[in-house]
Amino acid sequence: MQREWEAVEGIRFCLLAPDHWSEFEKLFGEHGADGGCWCMWWRLPEKQFEEQTGELNKAAMQELVESGQVPGFLAYKGDEPIAWCSVGPRERYQAIHRYWQLNRDEDKKTWSIVCFYVEEKFRRRGLMKILVEKAMKYAFTQGAKVIEGYPIEPDKKLAGFGGFTGILSVYKSLGFSEIDRNSRNEILMRFECED
């Protein structure tokens, strides 16, 4: 499996593996990105996620990485980690089924792009679109037939971690189709591979 991809606009990308854990840790910071999530929100039952917010979520993510599973990839400017994108088979993100009525039989062939974290000084520079493009490319090389995203459509300027699931306009610009909306203001977007 290719671990690192060619650079785009001076940014390089690398799958999160044990030898990149310290860089992931550095990017997410002392508080684990959004209030100690450590990108575990979509992976756990809601009650379990809330009970282990913080250090336990961090330990769960580290265990996942050390198991050999690839939960996503990092983006770097030089040697500095500047962004994160979580992508993988939909079956890994059981929380998705809390918000959408989806066919579980399609979980293996459907890949999900569920989360982004971009260091503050690199936000609002078009990096999310580059991350989605890289996630799509990776998913298709791994055999995905369908790729989903669950972005929001902001009605005002985003602050903090407001767009962690993605932004609708980015997905539209890459050819995703809107399938549904849920009560959390998330929009189910889908892109199907053309055989």
C-alpha positions as CSV (number, residue, x, y, z in Angstrom):
1,M,0.0,0.0,0.0
2,Q,1.4,3.4,-0.9
3,R,2.0,5.3,2.3
4,E,2.9,8.7,0.9
5,W,1.5,10.6,-2.1
6,E,2.9,13.3,-4.3
7,A,2.9,16.8,-3.0
8,V,0.2,19.3,-4.2
9,E,0.9,23.0,-3.9
10,G,3.8,22.3,-1.5
11,I,1.7,20.0,0.7
12,R,2.5,16.3,1.1
13,F,0.3,13.6,2.4
14,C,0.9,10.5,4.4
15,L,-1.3,7.7,5.7
16,L,-1.4,7.6,9.5
17,A,0.7,4.7,10.7
18,P,2.5,4.1,14.0
19,D,5.6,5.9,12.9
20,H,3.5,9.1,12.3
21,W,1.6,8.9,15.6
22,S,3.7,11.7,17.3
23,E,2.9,14.0,14.4
24,F,-0.9,13.2,14.7
25,E,-0.6,13.9,18.4
26,K,1.2,17.2,17.8
27,L,-1.5,18.3,15.2
28,F,-4.4,17.5,17.5
29,G,-2.7,19.2,20.5
30,E,-3.2,18.8,24.2
31,H,-7.0,18.8,24.0
32,G,-7.4,16.3,21.2
33,A,-8.8,18.6,18.5
34,D,-12.4,19.2,19.3
35,G,-12.8,18.7,23.1
36,G,-10.9,15.5,23.3
37,C,-12.5,13.7,20.4
38,W,-9.3,12.4,18.9
39,C,-11.4,11.6,15.8
40,M,-13.3,8.8,17.6
41,W,-16.8,10.4,17.3
42,W,-17.9,8.4,14.3
43,R,-16.3,5.1,15.5
44,L,-18.1,4.6,18.8
45,P,-21.6,4.4,20.3
46,E,-22.5,7.9,21.6
47,K,-22.5,6.9,25.3
48,Q,-19.1,5.3,25.0
49,F,-17.7,8.3,23.2
50,E,-18.9,10.6,25.9
51,E,-17.6,8.4,28.7
52,Q,-14.1,8.3,27.3
53,T,-13.6,11.8,25.9
54,G,-10.0,12.9,26.3
55,E,-7.2,10.5,27.2
56,L,-9.3,7.4,26.7
57,N,-10.3,8.5,23.2
58,K,-6.6,9.2,22.5
59,A,-5.6,5.7,23.7
60,A,-8.4,4.2,21.6
61,M,-7.1,6.0,18.5
62,Q,-3.5,5.0,19.2
63,E,-4.6,1.4,19.6
64,L,-6.4,1.5,16.3
65,V,-3.3,2.9,14.5
66,E,-1.0,0.4,16.2
67,S,-3.3,-2.5,15.1
68,G,-2.4,-1.6,11.5
69,Q,-5.7,-0.1,10.5
70,V,-5.4,3.1,8.6
71,P,-7.9,5.7,10.0
72,G,-7.0,8.5,7.6
73,F,-4.1,10.6,6.5
74,L,-2.1,13.7,7.5
75,A,-1.1,16.7,5.4
76,Y,2.3,18.4,5.9
77,K,3.8,21.7,5.0
78,G,7.5,20.8,5.1
79,D,7.9,18.6,8.2
80,E,4.9,20.2,10.0
81,P,1.6,18.4,10.2
82,I,-1.1,20.9,9.2
83,A,-4.2,18.9,8.5
84,W,-6.0,15.6,9.0
85,C,-8.7,13.7,7.0
86,S,-10.4,10.6,8.3
87,V,-11.5,8.2,5.5
88,G,-12.2,4.5,5.4
89,P,-14.9,1.8,4.7
90,R,-18.3,2.9,6.1
91,E,-18.4,-0.3,8.3
92,R,-15.7,1.3,10.5
93,Y,-18.0,4.3,11.4
94,Q,-20.9,2.7,13.1
95,A,-22.2,6.1,14.3
96,I,-23.2,7.0,10.8
97,H,-26.1,4.6,11.2
98,R,-27.4,6.7,14.1
99,Y,-28.1,9.6,11.7
100,W,-28.9,7.9,8.3
101,Q,-31.0,5.0,7.2
102,L,-28.4,3.2,5.1
103,N,-28.1,-0.3,3.7
104,R,-25.5,-2.0,5.9
105,D,-24.9,-4.6,3.2
106,E,-23.2,-1.8,1.2
107,D,-20.9,-0.8,4.1
108,K,-17.9,-2.7,2.7
109,K,-18.0,-1.2,-0.8
110,T,-18.9,2.3,0.5
111,W,-16.2,4.5,1.9
112,S,-16.8,7.5,4.1
113,I,-15.0,10.7,4.5
114,V,-16.1,11.7,8.0
115,C,-13.8,14.2,9.6
116,F,-11.3,17.0,8.9
117,Y,-9.0,18.9,11.2
118,V,-7.0,21.8,9.8
119,E,-4.6,23.8,11.9
120,E,-6.0,27.3,12.4
121,K,-3.4,29.3,10.4
122,F,-4.1,27.0,7.3
123,R,-7.9,27.4,7.3
124,R,-9.8,29.2,4.6
125,R,-7.2,28.4,2.0
126,G,-8.9,25.7,0.0
127,L,-7.2,22.9,1.8
128,M,-10.4,20.9,2.4
129,K,-11.0,20.4,-1.3
130,I,-7.4,19.0,-1.7
131,L,-8.1,16.7,1.3
132,V,-11.3,15.4,-0.2
133,E,-9.6,14.8,-3.6
134,K,-6.8,12.8,-1.9
135,A,-9.4,10.9,0.2
136,M,-11.3,10.0,-3.0
137,K,-8.2,8.9,-4.8
138,Y,-7.1,6.7,-1.9
139,A,-10.5,5.1,-1.4
140,F,-10.8,4.2,-5.1
141,T,-7.3,2.6,-5.0
142,Q,-8.5,0.5,-2.1
143,G,-11.5,-0.8,-4.0
144,A,-14.3,1.6,-3.0
145,K,-17.2,1.7,-5.4
146,V,-19.1,4.6,-3.6
147,I,-17.7,7.4,-1.5
148,E,-19.8,9.4,0.9
149,G,-19.3,12.6,2.8
150,Y,-21.5,14.2,5.5
151,P,-20.9,17.9,5.3
152,I,-22.8,20.9,6.5
153,E,-24.1,24.0,4.7
154,P,-23.0,26.9,6.9
155,D,-25.4,29.8,7.1
156,K,-22.7,32.0,8.7
157,K,-18.9,32.2,9.0
158,L,-17.7,29.1,10.8
159,A,-15.8,29.3,14.0
160,G,-13.7,26.7,15.8
161,F,-14.5,23.2,14.7
162,G,-17.8,24.0,13.1
163,G,-17.0,22.4,9.7
164,F,-15.3,19.2,11.0
165,T,-17.6,17.0,8.8
166,G,-16.9,19.1,5.7
167,I,-18.5,21.9,3.8
168,L,-21.3,21.2,1.2
169,S,-19.8,23.5,-1.5
170,V,-16.5,21.5,-1.5
171,Y,-18.3,18.2,-2.2
172,K,-20.5,19.8,-4.9
173,S,-17.5,21.2,-6.6
174,L,-16.1,17.6,-6.9
175,G,-19.2,16.1,-8.4
176,F,-20.9,14.6,-5.3
177,S,-24.7,14.4,-5.4
178,E,-26.9,15.3,-2.5
179,I,-28.9,12.3,-1.2
180,D,-30.5,13.4,2.1
181,R,-30.3,15.8,5.1
182,N,-30.6,15.0,8.8
183,S,-31.6,16.8,11.9
184,R,-28.0,17.7,12.7
185,N,-27.8,19.9,9.6
186,E,-25.5,17.3,7.9
187,I,-26.0,16.4,4.3
188,L,-25.4,13.0,2.9
189,M,-23.4,13.4,-0.3
190,R,-22.4,10.5,-2.6
191,F,-20.0,9.9,-5.4
192,E,-20.2,6.6,-7.4
193,C,-17.3,5.1,-9.2
194,E,-17.9,4.8,-13.0
195,D,-16.8,1.3,-14.0
